[in-house]
Amino acid sequence: MRKLLEAAGVGLTLAVGGGVAEPFFATDERSRELEDLQFTLGEGPAWEVARGGMLLGVTDVTSSEPSLRWSMFAPEAIDRGVKSIIAVPIRTGAIKLGVVDCCRELAGFPSREGQAEALVCADAVIALAVADVGTGGPGMAEVIDRVFAGHHDRVHQAAGMVSAQLGIGPVDALARLRAHAYADDRNLDEVAMDVVRRRITFRSES
């Protein structure tokens, strides 16, 4: 898909419990940073497509519309040399499985042929997602970057702790973690680690 869409990098986000979209794979360091940023900020193309389920294309990230759409994510993408973005939904029927988002160093939109073939690639991801690994065939586990995805477990652990501290639901607790990370200009995983190690507590903020 990276070649089809002339993408400089590609990220894979999957839907997990509680309606949370979580990054599981990226092709390069810049894409990992952008996927983590979306997870930290709770906004961006992958998040938007995960909620709405429609293919999304932004032909010029530097224009005013993306900045209004994603006020925190867009400037970070621009700083990393991203000129355009296309995010392709992964779904089967009404079930939203995730998103493949491609960051491009070229403004504009890929060809219609490239877009059509990218949708075929998304269908292939669905096949991996539902593959019966007991048959010996490849499944989603074969393509997930366990090192990249694994540190998000700390975020869920920290959200559980914040939920208990403030007496709020896990989704609201994750929102509090995100707000704290953004206010301190830190990665969400770093804040989660501090919560787990009890260097940060949210009790005094209630």
NORNORLIN-V19846 format. One record per residue. RES is the residue in three letters. SS is DSSP state (a for helix, b for strand, c for the rest). PHI is phi in whole degrees, 0 to 359 (999 if undefined). PSI is psi in radians with two decimals (999 if undefined). Layout:
res:RES ss:SS phi:PHI psi:PSI
res:RES ss:SS phi:PHI psi:PSI
//
This chain:
res:MET ss:c phi:999 psi:-0.61
res:ARG ss:c phi:303 psi:-0.77
res:LYS ss:c phi:289 psi:-0.70
res:LEU ss:c phi:300 psi:-0.68
res:LEU ss:c phi:261 psi:0.16
res:GLU ss:c phi:53 psi:0.76
res:ALA ss:c phi:271 psi:2.52
res:ALA ss:c phi:279 psi:-0.38
res:GLY ss:b phi:194 psi:2.70
res:VAL ss:b phi:226 psi:2.44
res:GLY ss:b phi:234 psi:2.62
res:LEU ss:b phi:243 psi:2.14
res:THR ss:b phi:243 psi:2.34
res:LEU ss:b phi:241 psi:2.59
res:ALA ss:b phi:282 psi:2.30
res:VAL ss:c phi:240 psi:-3.01
res:GLY ss:a phi:299 psi:2.63
res:GLY ss:a phi:76 psi:0.28
res:GLY ss:a phi:76 psi:0.32
res:VAL ss:c phi:267 psi:2.35
res:ALA ss:b phi:264 psi:2.31
res:GLU ss:b phi:225 psi:2.31
res:PRO ss:b phi:288 psi:2.42
res:PHE ss:b phi:234 psi:-0.28
res:PHE ss:b phi:201 psi:2.59
res:ALA ss:b phi:208 psi:2.60
res:THR ss:c phi:277 psi:-0.31
res:ASP ss:c phi:201 psi:3.00
res:GLU ss:a phi:297 psi:-0.74
res:ARG ss:a phi:299 psi:-0.75
res:SER ss:a phi:295 psi:-0.66
res:ARG ss:a phi:298 psi:-0.74
res:GLU ss:a phi:298 psi:-0.76
res:LEU ss:a phi:291 psi:-0.64
res:GLU ss:a phi:294 psi:-0.76
res:ASP ss:a phi:296 psi:-0.66
res:LEU ss:a phi:300 psi:-0.77
res:GLN ss:a phi:297 psi:-0.68
res:PHE ss:a phi:294 psi:-0.68
res:THR ss:a phi:291 psi:-0.78
res:LEU ss:a phi:275 psi:-0.43
res:GLY ss:c phi:72 psi:0.49
res:GLU ss:c phi:208 psi:2.81
res:GLY ss:c phi:132 psi:3.08
res:PRO ss:a phi:298 psi:-0.74
res:ALA ss:a phi:297 psi:-0.72
res:TRP ss:a phi:293 psi:-0.70
res:GLU ss:a phi:295 psi:-0.76
res:VAL ss:a phi:290 psi:-0.62
res:ALA ss:a phi:299 psi:-0.63
res:ARG ss:a phi:280 psi:-0.76
res:GLY ss:a phi:268 psi:-0.50
res:GLY ss:c phi:82 psi:0.14
res:MET ss:c phi:250 psi:2.54
res:LEU ss:c phi:302 psi:2.41
res:LEU ss:b phi:233 psi:2.29
res:GLY ss:b phi:230 psi:2.28
res:VAL ss:b phi:242 psi:1.95
res:THR ss:c phi:281 psi:-0.37
res:ASP ss:c phi:211 psi:1.72
res:VAL ss:c phi:296 psi:-0.41
res:THR ss:c phi:279 psi:-0.13
res:SER ss:c phi:285 psi:2.97
res:SER ss:a phi:289 psi:-0.54
res:GLU ss:a phi:298 psi:-0.84
res:PRO ss:a phi:299 psi:-0.62
res:SER ss:a phi:294 psi:-0.60
res:LEU ss:a phi:286 psi:-0.59
res:ARG ss:a phi:287 psi:-0.80
res:TRP ss:c phi:229 psi:1.38
res:SER ss:c phi:297 psi:-0.48
res:MET ss:c phi:264 psi:-0.69
res:PHE ss:a phi:285 psi:-0.75
res:ALA ss:a phi:304 psi:-0.84
res:PRO ss:a phi:299 psi:-0.61
res:GLU ss:a phi:293 psi:-0.69
res:ALA ss:a phi:295 psi:-0.74
res:ILE ss:a phi:299 psi:-0.76
res:ASP ss:a phi:300 psi:-0.44
res:ARG ss:c phi:264 psi:0.23
res:GLY ss:c phi:82 psi:0.27
res:VAL ss:c phi:278 psi:2.25
res:LYS ss:c phi:253 psi:-0.56
res:SER ss:b phi:211 psi:2.78
res:ILE ss:b phi:221 psi:2.43
res:ILE ss:b phi:230 psi:2.27
res:ALA ss:b phi:240 psi:2.17
res:VAL ss:b phi:250 psi:2.17
res:PRO ss:b phi:288 psi:2.54
res:ILE ss:b phi:249 psi:1.99
res:ARG ss:b phi:207 psi:2.76
res:THR ss:b phi:228 psi:1.97
res:GLY ss:c phi:62 psi:-2.24
res:ALA ss:c phi:271 psi:-0.04
res:ILE ss:b phi:272 psi:2.13
res:LYS ss:b phi:267 psi:2.03
res:LEU ss:b phi:265 psi:-0.54
res:GLY ss:b phi:165 psi:-2.80
res:VAL ss:b phi:213 psi:2.44
res:VAL ss:b phi:252 psi:2.05
res:ASP ss:b phi:245 psi:2.37
res:CYS ss:b phi:242 psi:2.17
res:CYS ss:b phi:260 psi:2.31
res:ARG ss:b phi:240 psi:2.55
res:GLU ss:c phi:270 psi:0.05
res:LEU ss:c phi:249 psi:2.41
res:ALA ss:c phi:285 psi:2.84
res:GLY ss:c phi:98 psi:-2.97
res:PHE ss:c phi:239 psi:2.55
res:PRO ss:c phi:297 psi:2.89
res:SER ss:c phi:296 psi:2.78
res:ARG ss:a phi:300 psi:-0.64
res:GLU ss:a phi:296 psi:-0.73
res:GLY ss:a phi:296 psi:-0.72
res:GLN ss:a phi:296 psi:-0.75
res:ALA ss:a phi:297 psi:-0.74
res:GLU ss:a phi:290 psi:-0.53
res:ALA ss:a phi:295 psi:-0.65
res:LEU ss:a phi:295 psi:-0.61
res:VAL ss:a phi:296 psi:-0.71
res:CYS ss:a phi:297 psi:-0.68
res:ALA ss:a phi:298 psi:-0.67
res:ASP ss:a phi:298 psi:-0.62
res:ALA ss:a phi:295 psi:-0.63
res:VAL ss:a phi:296 psi:-0.68
res:ILE ss:a phi:301 psi:-0.77
res:ALA ss:a phi:300 psi:-0.70
res:LEU ss:a phi:294 psi:-0.68
res:ALA ss:a phi:295 psi:-0.61
res:VAL ss:c phi:256 psi:0.11
res:ALA ss:c phi:298 psi:2.50
res:ASP ss:c phi:274 psi:1.77
res:VAL ss:a phi:293 psi:-0.28
res:GLY ss:a phi:293 psi:-0.30
res:THR ss:a phi:276 psi:-0.11
res:GLY ss:c phi:92 psi:-0.08
res:GLY ss:c phi:278 psi:2.92
res:PRO ss:c phi:289 psi:2.50
res:GLY ss:c phi:234 psi:-3.08
res:MET ss:a phi:300 psi:-0.53
res:ALA ss:a phi:301 psi:-0.41
res:GLU ss:a phi:286 psi:-0.39
res:VAL ss:c phi:251 psi:-0.19
res:ILE ss:c phi:284 psi:2.35
res:ASP ss:c phi:277 psi:1.75
res:ARG ss:a phi:295 psi:-0.62
res:VAL ss:a phi:295 psi:-0.79
res:PHE ss:a phi:294 psi:-0.79
res:ALA ss:a phi:284 psi:-0.51
res:GLY ss:a phi:297 psi:-0.60
res:HIS ss:c phi:291 psi:-0.25
res:HIS ss:a phi:289 psi:-0.29
res:ASP ss:a phi:300 psi:-0.63
res:ARG ss:a phi:296 psi:-0.63
res:VAL ss:a phi:297 psi:-0.77
res:HIS ss:a phi:294 psi:-0.65
res:GLN ss:a phi:296 psi:-0.77
res:ALA ss:a phi:295 psi:-0.71
res:ALA ss:a phi:299 psi:-0.65
res:GLY ss:a phi:296 psi:-0.67
res:MET ss:a phi:292 psi:-0.75
res:VAL ss:a phi:295 psi:-0.66
res:SER ss:a phi:302 psi:-0.77
res:ALA ss:a phi:290 psi:-0.67
res:GLN ss:a phi:295 psi:-0.69
res:LEU ss:a phi:257 psi:-0.12
res:GLY ss:c phi:66 psi:0.68
res:ILE ss:c phi:237 psi:2.95
res:GLY ss:c phi:287 psi:2.84
res:PRO ss:a phi:296 psi:-0.59
res:VAL ss:a phi:293 psi:-0.76
res:ASP ss:a phi:293 psi:-0.62
res:ALA ss:a phi:295 psi:-0.70
res:LEU ss:a phi:295 psi:-0.65
res:ALA ss:a phi:297 psi:-0.68
res:ARG ss:a phi:295 psi:-0.70
res:LEU ss:a phi:298 psi:-0.75
res:ARG ss:a phi:298 psi:-0.78
res:ALA ss:a phi:298 psi:-0.70
res:HIS ss:a phi:295 psi:-0.78
res:ALA ss:a phi:297 psi:-0.76
res:TYR ss:a phi:293 psi:-0.74
res:ALA ss:a phi:298 psi:-0.59
res:ASP ss:c phi:264 psi:0.07
res:ASP ss:c phi:54 psi:0.88
res:ARG ss:c phi:234 psi:2.81
res:ASN ss:c phi:289 psi:2.49
res:LEU ss:a phi:300 psi:-0.66
res:ASP ss:a phi:296 psi:-0.62
res:GLU ss:a phi:295 psi:-0.76
res:VAL ss:a phi:295 psi:-0.73
res:ALA ss:a phi:301 psi:-0.73
res:MET ss:a phi:299 psi:-0.72
res:ASP ss:a phi:295 psi:-0.64
res:VAL ss:a phi:292 psi:-0.80
res:VAL ss:a phi:299 psi:-0.65
res:ARG ss:c phi:273 psi:0.08
res:ARG ss:c phi:63 psi:0.49
res:ARG ss:c phi:277 psi:-0.34
res:ILE ss:c phi:234 psi:2.34
res:THR ss:c phi:233 psi:2.56
res:PHE ss:c phi:256 psi:0.06
res:ARG ss:a phi:298 psi:-0.72
res:SER ss:a phi:290 psi:-0.21
res:GLU ss:a phi:268 psi:-0.06
res:SER ss:c phi:280 psi:999
//
